Amino acid sequence: MKNKSLKLIIFLLSISLLSFLLHYMERTKTIESLVKQQNFITVQPWYIYPDKISFDLEKKNLFSDDLAEAVRNGKSYEGYRHVKNNGNIKFEKNKAYTLYYPLIANDVTKVRVRHKHFKIRQEVPKKYHEVIKSLTKRFSTTEMVVIYNKDYLPIEIQLYDTVDKKWTMFARYSYPYKNRKEYEKELNECIEAVLNGDFGED
């Protein structure tokens, strides 16, 4: 009887410890891990352009009907039937300087996001100071505000407009694709349109 009671106590303690560990791991997940898990992400880069680009982080694919371009399996497609073998380079460049991946995928935790009411002021990495300056002199390059949705995914980067003296949208993010099938349907349609010459001649 004594052994049974001891086993029960050990079992209950094990369950409690496991529950605590799972809860702790969930609370301390980083935003980068959540973005990777989400995988499909659409960005409207920079505040004066309406163009949107949709990324598949895992497969290193992207497409934009607005810009008449796509990357799939290492090949890039753009404009009027142009196909090149520089897809991987183009993807990495767009990931860094159109998606601004390092600005949104970092070690900020879910706990901190919730504690800051889903809006966190953060430092802009130094390598992006010149990038921002090359786009516009209006924005301060030292700090940014990142806004998150209820799933702890970034939905907007704001930079401080030194002319209008207010925080202004710099990039906006959305997650319209529920699965790979939905994403690849539109990716393939974009590529087909490029190959068919639907976007017109240069």
Steps between C-alpha positions, in 0.01 A plus 500: 500500500785728590673429165181577309462835676862587427461410132185711479678798654794461260260472207309813599823693556625390157179617336520834680865547403432413137206739492714776648780440250263501202337819626841662553623400155184638339530831687867544412474420129679762294335702226749355252386147579136603453572669166685188379211283616251721317725485191274682249517875543394792282661842529417844371850652521556865570222738566447672163465190279187278484690205346487173695736202493418156643776277638532129562789495749545123501518443123664839429230600254328835453259672266341837435227565246549871568865485392457221240768281656543164669764260627450122501753218535799728446367669187372855474216609275424863426343746262447382147604131490838556665637188671838490677693259722564758775195411709685414822696826493184697424310330782768574761527861387124549519484322835754743644402826331132465408364273771749654747518159662762587767279786619203275574657161573693541821532367855211704643279258694125456517514600866661833415255565216205443731661704779547792258140470375605370156696813410874513564755773437828342390838603365552489124803278418789719382523329160153639419578863583645565154224298333235724653697816419528390137120479479418824677663757725172557685531205737713466807712187465575423864169362630191329366166391638380150417129421540381140544168324451328267749710210369817692589591545134630838380248700298670839470832677534483869577786751474505851639432765234723794596308738271144421611619418854311173530543124471418391144447162335819378332395143417176308549464122536213255453449124501232422241602142417370216715711232335749422224227414248351849523838669471632292212180547300562874485877455455441278198242740357751785523771296328255391228407865440870592458561210260187587300608863469187619682690784668582660165824576316786712638 
